[in-house]
């Protein structure tokens, strides 16, 4: 499960980084497509706490996995937020 959580962190980092630093819709879609292509089979490709919450509510994700994924996703958003302040 650690690998899946790390993939969620990296995928979210890529997605939020594209949003924060480019503001280009095509680049954002390309970032999400890349994250899903490379990480989707490992973690399910949520990359968004709202998707993780939905997956948990419909019973497709366990509570521990949902909390781990959401923690990784929020951590990735925090890293990008701090990085955007520095750059």
C-alpha positions as CSV (number, residue, x, y, z in Angstrom):
1,X,0.0,0.0,0.0
2,X,3.0,2.3,0.5
3,X,3.7,2.3,-3.2
4,X,0.1,3.2,-4.0
5,X,0.1,6.1,-1.5
6,X,3.4,7.3,-3.0
7,X,1.9,7.2,-6.5
8,X,-1.0,9.2,-5.3
9,X,1.4,11.8,-3.9
10,X,3.4,12.0,-7.1
11,X,0.4,12.1,-9.4
12,X,-1.2,14.8,-7.3
13,X,2.1,16.7,-7.2
14,X,2.2,16.6,-11.0
15,X,-1.5,17.7,-11.4
16,X,-1.4,20.5,-8.9
17,X,2.0,21.6,-10.2
18,X,0.6,21.9,-13.7
19,X,-2.3,24.0,-12.3
20,X,-0.1,26.2,-10.1
21,X,2.7,26.9,-12.6
22,X,1.2,26.8,-16.1
23,X,-2.5,27.8,-16.0
24,X,-2.6,26.1,-19.4
25,X,-5.6,23.8,-19.8
26,X,-3.9,21.5,-22.3
27,X,-0.9,21.1,-20.0
28,X,-3.2,20.4,-17.1
29,X,-5.0,17.7,-19.0
30,X,-1.7,16.2,-20.2
31,X,-0.4,16.1,-16.7
32,X,-3.5,14.3,-15.5
33,X,-3.5,11.9,-18.4
34,X,0.2,11.2,-17.7
35,X,-0.5,10.6,-14.0
36,X,-3.4,8.3,-14.8
37,X,-1.4,6.4,-17.4
38,X,1.6,5.7,-15.3
39,X,-0.1,5.4,-11.8
40,X,-3.6,4.4,-12.5
41,X,-3.0,0.6,-12.3
42,X,-1.0,1.0,-9.1
43,X,-3.3,3.2,-7.0
44,X,-6.5,3.6,-9.0
45,X,-5.6,7.1,-10.2
46,X,-7.6,9.2,-7.8
47,X,-5.2,12.2,-7.6
48,X,-8.0,14.3,-6.0
49,X,-9.4,14.0,-2.4
50,X,-12.9,14.4,-3.8
51,X,-12.5,11.4,-6.0
52,X,-11.1,9.4,-3.1
53,X,-14.0,10.5,-0.9
54,X,-16.5,9.4,-3.6
55,X,-14.7,6.1,-4.0
56,X,-14.9,5.5,-0.2
57,X,-18.6,6.5,0.0
58,X,-19.6,4.0,-2.7
59,X,-17.6,1.2,-1.1
60,X,-14.8,0.9,-3.7
61,X,-12.0,2.0,-1.3
62,X,-11.4,1.0,2.3
63,X,-11.4,3.7,5.1
64,X,-7.6,3.2,5.8
65,X,-6.7,3.5,2.1
66,X,-9.0,6.5,1.6
67,X,-7.4,8.3,4.6
68,X,-3.9,7.4,3.4
69,X,-4.7,8.6,-0.2
70,X,-6.2,11.8,1.1
71,X,-3.3,12.5,3.3
72,X,-0.9,12.0,0.4
73,X,-2.9,14.2,-1.9
74,X,-3.2,17.0,0.7
75,X,0.5,16.7,1.4
76,X,1.3,17.0,-2.3
77,X,-0.9,20.1,-2.5
78,X,0.9,21.6,0.5
79,X,4.3,21.0,-1.1
80,X,3.3,22.7,-4.3
81,X,1.7,25.6,-2.4
82,X,5.0,26.1,-0.4
83,X,7.0,25.7,-3.6
84,X,4.9,28.3,-5.4
85,X,5.6,30.8,-2.6
86,X,9.4,30.2,-2.9
87,X,9.5,30.5,-6.7
